[in-house]
Amino acid sequence: MKKVVWVWALWLMLASFAWARDLPDFTGLVQKYGPTVVNITSTQLVKSGGQGQTMSEQDMLEFFRRFMPPGSVPDGAMPSPQQPQASSEVPVRSSGSGFIISPDGYILTNAHVVDGADEVTVKLTDRREFRAKVIGADQRSDVALIKINATNLPQVVIGKPDQIKVGEWVIAIGSPFGFENSVTAGIVSATGRALPNDNYVPFIQTDAAVNPGNSGGPLFNMNGEVIGINSEILSRSGGYMGLSFAIPIDVAMQVADQLKMQGKVSRGRLGVVIQEVNAGNADAFGLPKPAGALVSGVEKDSPAEKAGVKVGDVILKFGGKAINSSFDLPRLVAATKPGSKVDIELWRNRALKRIDVTVGALPDAKTTASGKPVKGSKLPNKIGLVLADINKDQQHALGVSHGVQVVESRGVAARAGIQPGDVILAVSNAPVHNAVQFDQLLKGIGANKRVALLVKRGQDTVYIPLRMP
């Protein structure tokens, strides 16, 4: 009996060795490419005290809790609310990550890492620190390009996201909660993921641990190539819960090239409001299967209207590329050079039809240079919305008699689920007629109070609640 137990124990030990031998070894990859990853500290001056715009002590504590390591909150950084002080500017710092893409100091990171920063500092693994210049930041893709004054820097190798296989090993390197050069590993869970409020990025989903501070850091494959920029997590706790999302590096490099050359990103525009084709819609329109993008609105004088696109059309192909999901269309249109003529295959009256469209230019209101808004661009309102008034023809196309259309959604509004393309019909029971009146309605609602916005999205009309900032 003892002999049987001994043999069994020996077998388990050998099996565990074999299993461990099959696991990947990341040490060589980290040693070689770890020095290409940088820590980024963004400093923003926030008015405190007096008559100016203030940040409460609770807000600042939450800010530091999310983005700085324990014990790193400087003494005196947060004035006590019991002691009124003269108006002053308090430096508030947040931590993020980035990686070097050229020996002369160009660095990729997320736009939200440097958004609104008055000063950006880059720290290398050899502890050297540099003041960085923001070359440009594109909010639509959440990609920013910054530069430090240095030479002979180590640089990453750019991979090919179209060759990614679900299930392959990846590692993330960054500064979660300010802990620099932290390495985590996981696998690719999915590719081409669509997230709310992100119409232009087919995200890579992984289960590699990503937390606040990892934003902007690289996602490596086992060949040591960067295949993505760690950008977002989905979480109920604010921390890692197994769902991490990275911007494919080819998308990021296309943005970076344009930021470097012209300080902004040019995207194509079609001028349609679309929705997903579900099984019910496919059956109603006589489609053989649910696919494509159902047109629920066509903007007046848009490229789509000029080409003859109509409400009720289902766009199946754009430039010869299949539209399997409605999410595919904005990405393909945005990647098309404005002024290009593109063939569209659509489904109309239970039959295929082909038309040519000359792609327009998407307004660049979301692109910033040197960390500041582009001159003349419209800024988000207090809940993070940029709105556009809609004329009578647009109201008819959208199937509404009043309202304003969402051009951009950020902050409070984005977290509540309001998306670009939504039409806001009312604030609680008060009808909305234009953007100015909408902002006036918000002014009458106190901070931290809940308000419900009546929103039309595609064929659906729902109330979306949010809490006022």
Secondary structure, 3 states (H helix, E strand, C coil): CHHHHHHHHHHHHHHHHHHHHHCCCCHHHHHHHHHHEEEEEEEEEEEECCCCCCCCHHHHHHHHHHHCCCCCCCCCCCCCCCCCCCCEEEEEEEEEEEEECCCCCEEEECHHHHCCCCEEEEECCCCCEEEEEEEEEECCCCEEEEECCCCCCCCCEECCHHHCCCCCEEEEEECHHHCCCEEEEEEEEEEEEEECCEEEEEEEEECCCCCCCCCCCEEEECCCEEEEEEEEECCCCCCCCCCEEEEEHHHHHHHHHHHHHHCCCCCEECCEEEEECCHHHHHHHCCCCCCCEEEEEECCCCHHHHHCCCCCCEEEEECCEECCCCCHHHHHHHCCCCCCEEEEEEEECCEEEEEEEECEECCCCCEEECCEECCCCCCCCCCCEEEEECCHHHHHHHCCCCCEEEEEECHHHHHHCCCCCCEEEEECCEECCCHHHHHHHHHCCCCCCEEEEEEEECCEEEEEEEECC
